[in-house]
Amino acid sequence: MTHRKRLIQPLVAAGALLAVAGTHAATPLAEARAKIFGFENVDAATGAVKKDKVVFSWLGHNAAAVSLLGRVIMLDAYIPRLEVTPGRTPLVIKDLVDLKPEAIFIGHGHSDHADNAAFIAARTGATLYMTPEACGTAQTALARMKNDPFMQADPNFAIPPATTISCVGITSSGSVPATELVRIRQFEPLVCINGFRALHSVALPPDPDWGPVQVVDTPDPRDPTLFPPGVPLTPTNPRQAGQQDLRQGPGPGGADQLDFQFVLRTGYNFSLFYNNSIGAFKEGKGSNWPNGVPADGQRVLNLMRSLPNTDLNFSSFSSGNTDENGWRDLVYHLEALRPRIVTSGHAPIGAALQYYSGVLNHLKLMEQPRNAWPGFPRGNWPVIRNHTDPTDLLEPEVYQPGDPAWFNPEKAARVAQHCS
């Protein structure tokens, strides 16, 4: 179904890209795409990504670069430990600009998801997809960057005064979660994309059905020694050479959550579902919907159940509710969506194994029915492909849309319902 390429980063770092490319001088586009998607998936002369595959490359936290049949997008734009030069994080902001994504999909407007988005869009022309509230904040960030003397003095960061960004608001401002399913047509006729407003994570008291499941994040204490910090891209005080402020900044849309699904129209309709937060479905509450009721959560889950069957779910494994309820909300999400594969995002740096173990244990805890919970039999669990920072950064995962593994007899009718 998929394979991973483990030697790409060292090969590219060693300059193997030019050797593979023969006599072609690699362009910044080709170099960036080879670095992120793997040189075997990228034309060394043109930078085009292979048009018969889906290539997924984790960028850290809840961000990814994805090539959908050669069309390049980003999911979120925040990169943890982004520094002035490559370090623990093996890419820099220039790599994301040179990648030239056509679109950036932002799940919500918090800084750990939306930072860098307005800058990349301004430098590349990529279309941003956010809530209308977060779009307004992105436009404010663009105006600030245009007037930033440090950015304007650096040709790698300067944004001309006439520059605009296209930010498309998905769903109506302030709309009720899961009441609007919005078609995004930028990649038709290759890919059907739908977006909807969902629930952002929120902390709640322990669920009496399961008792308190307390999680205390325990990152590896050796991490700062193994990977000494370099110069962060975001300015410090005092400011250091090469630093620039590319943050989204405070403003509306921070917690307003969007989920997206991408369905290919070729082969067996390979589908990718993207969510960078998970609300309390049982209670129907989220930090963007604090007064919700159980019916609100059920409406979101039912919408997810109605979508074309998901093959790959790139999901947050973190939640504001883990402190007392562990990964309960993620299990609700997975039971409704039923993805073939779930791959992780949003785990604290150094805590990937703790979160992987916690998710497995919570799946076991909720395997059997209890009160109103129907149970989630082991045979319906997804394959979990856990991301560990930094060893899984820029490790391309390649999916063949024509592989019969993605066939599902229910999928055609659902594609007709949501993608006609």
N, C-alpha and C positions, 0 to 999 in steps of 0.2 A: 504493500500500500504506500509505503513511504521509506525514505532512507535519509540518513544524516551524513554529512560530510565533515569529518572531524579535523582534517588537516588544512582546511582552506585558510584560516587565519594565519598560521605560520608560513604557509607558502606565499601568500600575498605579501606578508610582512617582509619576506626574504627576497621579494622582487620576482617571484616565479611567474607572475602574471605576464610580464613582458616576454619572458622566454616562451610561454605557451602561445602568446599572441604572434610569435614569429617576428616579422619585420615591422608590424604595425606599431606605431607609437600610440599608446593608450591615452585616450582623452580623459579629462576629469570625470565625465559621465561614466565611461567604461570602467575606470578604476574604482569609483565609488560603488557601482553596481556589482562588480566582481568581488569586492570586499564584503559586501552585505549579502549578496545572493549566491556567491560561489562562482569562480571563473568558468566552471564547466557549464554553467547555466546562462552565461552572458556572452554575446558576440564582442570579441575584443576590439573590433574596428568601430562598430556603431554604438555599442552599449545596450543594444536591444536584448531583452530577456526572452528566453525561449517561450514560444507562443502556444505550446501544447501542454504546459504544466502550470500548476499552482506552486509557487515557491514562497515559503513562510520563513522569515528570519526574525528571531527575537532580538530586540534592541535593549532590553532591560525593563524592569518594573512592569508596567502594563502596556508597553509600546512595542510595535512590530512594523517591519516593512514587508509588504506582500506584493507579489507579482501574480495577477490573475490573467493568465493567458497572455502575458507580456505587458499588461497594463499595470503600472506601479502605483501603489497607494501606501499611505501610512495609517496605522491605527494608534492614536495618541501621538504626542510629540515630546513628552518629557522623558529625559534620559537621566538615570541616577548617576551620580559621580561623574558628570560630564565636566571635563577639564580642558584646559587650554591646549594641552598636547595629549596624545593617547597614553593611557596608563592602565589602571584597573579596568576602566571602560575603554575598549580598543578602538573607539571611533571618536571623532570630534564633530562639531556642528557643521563644518565645511563638508563632511561626508554626506550629511543629510541634505544639504543644499545641492551638492553635485549629483545626488541620487535622482533629483528632479521628479518627485512624486507628482502625479496628476491631481491627487486629492488627498486630504487628511481628514480622518473621521475621529472626532473627539467625543468621548463618552460623557464627560461633564467638565465643567470649567475650572475645577481646582487646579492649583499650580502643579501638582504632581501628575497631571495629565495634559494640561493645555499649554504649559510653558514651551516656548520656541515655535509654537504653531503659527502665530502671526508673522514672525520673522521669516520662517521657511516659505510661507505663502507669498510674502512680499518679494522675496528673492527669486522665486521659481514660477510664480503664477498658479500654484496649486490652489484648488478650490477647497475651502474649509467647510465642513459640515458639523454644525453644533446646534444647540438650542438657540432660539432668537436672543435669549438673554445673554448667553455666552458670546454670541456674535458681537453684541454691542460692546462687551468688555474687550474682545479682540481688536475691535476698531480703535478703542481707547489706547490699547497697548501699541498699535501701529503709530498713532499720532505721537505718543511719547517717544518712540524709537526714532521717528523722523527728526525730532528736536533734541536728541541726545548728542551732545558735541563729541563724546568719545566714539560713538558709532559712526557719526558722519565723517570723522577724521580718518577712519580705517576703511580702505576700499573693499575689504572683504565683508564689511558689515554695513556700509553706508546704504541708506534707502533714499532714492531721489524724492523730492517733495511731491511730485505728481503721482507717485506710486499709489495704487489702490489694491485692495484685496477683495476677492469674492468670497463672502461668508454666507452660506445658505442656511437659514434657520429651519430646523426640522421640528415639526409640530408647532402648534400655536403657543404664544407666550402664556405661561401659567396654566396650560391645559392639564386635564386629569390624566394620570398615568394609564396607558394602554387603551385610550379611547380614540387615538388617531394613529393609523399605520400609513406612513408616508413613503411613496415610491421615489427613488432617486434614479434618474435616467441617464446619468453622465456616461455610463459604460454599456449602455444598450447598443447593439443587440447581443453582446457577449455575456453580460452579467446583469441579473436582476438584483436590485438592492432595495431593502426595506428598512426603515428606521422607526422607532417608537419610543415614547417616553416611558420610563420604568421607575423603579424605586432605588434610591441610593441607600447605602448601608446606614444603620442607626443602632445605637446601644439600647438594649431593653433589659428588664429584669430576667432572671433565669426562668426558662420555660418549665412549668411544673410537670409536663409530660416526660421530660428527659432529665430534670434536675440540673443544677449548675454544671457546666462544662467550661472550666476556666482555662484561659490560655494566657500565659505570660511569655511574650516574645523573648527568645533566648538566642540571639545571634552568636556566631562563633567569636569568642573574645580574641582569637588570634588574627582576625581579619585586618585590623589596622597595621599589624606588624608584617603580615604576609603581603599586603598591598598598601604600602605607605601612600598617603594622600599626596596628590600633586596640587597644582594651582587650579582651583575651581573656576569654571567659566563665569559664574555669577560673581559680581564684584564683592570683594571683602573690604574691610576698613582696617588699614589703609588699602587702597586699590592697588592691584598688581598688574604688570604688563600682560596684555592680551585679554583681559577680562572685559565682558560686555553683559549688559542687562537685557536678556531676551524673555523675561518673565511675562506671563499673562497679566499678572497684577490683580488686585482685589476688584470686585465688581459683581454685578448680577450674573446668575447662571452657574455659580460655583458647584452647587449640589444637584442641579437639575439634570437627572440621569437620562441618557439615551442608550439604547441597545440597537445593534445593527445586524442584519443577516445579508450575506452575499451568496447568491445561487447562480452557478454557471448554467448556461443554456445548452451546453454541449455535453456529450458523453452521458454519464449517469447523474447529471445535475449535482456535481460535488458542491457542498454548501459549507460555508464558514459563518459561525455566529460569534459576535464580538460583544463582550460586556466587561466594563472595568469597575463595576461595583455591583453589590447584591443586597437588596433590601430584605426586610423582615416580612416575608410573604404571608406567614401564618397570621400575623396581626394586621397586615396591610399597611405597614408604616415604613417610612424612610425619612432620612434627614431632610429631604425635599418634600415630604408628605407626612408631617408629624402627626396629623390628626386623622390619619387613615383608619379604615376599619377592615376586618377580614375580607370583605367582598372586594376591596381594592386589590389586595394581594392575589385573590383567586382570579380576578380579571386579567392581571398580568400573566399569571401562570397559564391560564386558558389560551391567551393569545399565543404564547410560546408553543403550546401544544398543537396549535392549528397551523403553524408555519411548516414549510417544507422540511423534511427530516434532516437534522443537522449531522454532518459528518465530522467536522472539526469545530470545537468550541474553545476559543481563546478567552479565558475567564479569569477574573480576579479570584484569588484564593484568600484574600484578606477581607476583613469586614469590621465595621465599628461594633459589631455584635459578638465578636469572638471572645471578648473579655469574660462574658458570663454564659454564652451559648455556643461556644466553639464554632464548628462549621455547619451548624444546623441549617442556616439559610442557603448555603451552597448545596446541600443535599436536596432541599426543596427545589432549587433551580435545576439540578441535574435530573431529578425525577421527572420534572415537567418537560424539559428539553430533549432528554434521551439522546445525547450526542454519541457518536461512535468513539470519538477521541476527545478528551479534554486536556488542554495544555495550560500550564499555570502562569499567572502573572500576579504582581502586587505583593508577593511575599517579601518580608523585610530582608535586606541584604544579609547574608550569613545564616538565615533561618529557613532555607528551602527544605531541608530534610525534616525539620520540625513540622513544617506546614504539610508536607507530603504525608508524613506519618499521621498527623492529626486528621487529615481528610479521610484517609483509609479507616482509621478507628471510628470516625463519625459515620461513615457509610455502614460499618458493621453494627454500630449502635442503633441505627435507624433501618436496618434491613427488614425487621419484622413489623407487622401492623401494631399500632398502639393508639387507643382511643380513636380520634378522627383521622389519624395518619394511616394511609393505606399500606404502608411498607414499601420498600424499594429492593426487590429481590436481586441477589448478586448477579444473576444472569443478565440483568438489564443495566448493570453499571458500565460506565464508559471505561475505555483504556485510559489510564492517567499517564501522561507524558510530562514529567515534572521538569521545570526549568530551574537551573541553579546558576546564580550569578557568582563569578564571571564565566564559568566554563561552558555555558550554553549560549553565550552571546555570539551573534553572527554565525550560528551553526545552522545553515539552511535546511529546512525540512521540505522535501519535494513530494508532491502528490500528483498522481496521474489521473486526470478526470475520466479517462476511458476505462479505468480499472473496474471490473464488475463488482469489486468489493463495495462500491458505493451504491449499488443497486438496492432500492427499497420499493416494494410494490405499492406503498402508500404515497410515494413522493410525487408521481406525475400529477395526481389529482390536486395535491397541495400546491404544486407549482402553477397549475392552471388557475387555482383560486387566487393566489397572491401575486402572480407574475404575468397575468394576461394583459 
